[in-house]
Amino acid sequence: MRTTEIDCRDLPCPRPIIELAKALPSVEVGDQLAVVAHDPAARHDVPAWCRMRGQEYVGEERAADGAPRYVVRRVS
């Protein structure tokens, strides 16, 4: 399983979700996409987007610099 990370640290809401949606097609089914974002709404928006789009929300981690990192597994 591979994880692709997208850097959305400086993007305001709703840009992290827009970038997630744009990047998902480039990730193979079964692989993961990690969204790194300081936007506080991303903590709620990423899991909600996964529910609406039928993708798996793996959870929240921390990037090497301490920024929140939201991990999504592509299931379809």
Stockholm file with secondary structure:
# STOCKHOLM 1.0

chainA/1-76         MRTTEIDCRDLPCPRPIIELAKALPSVEVGDQLAVVAHDPAARHDVPAWCRMRGQEYVGEERAADGAPRYVVRRVS
#=GR chainA/1-76 SS CCEEEEECTTCCTTHHHHHHHHHGGGSCTTCEEEEECCCTTHHHHHHHHHHHHTCEEEEEEECTTSCEEEEEECCC
#=GC SS_cons        CCEEEEECTTCCTTHHHHHHHHHGGGSCTTCEEEEECCCTTHHHHHHHHHHHHTCEEEEEEECTTSCEEEEEECCC
//
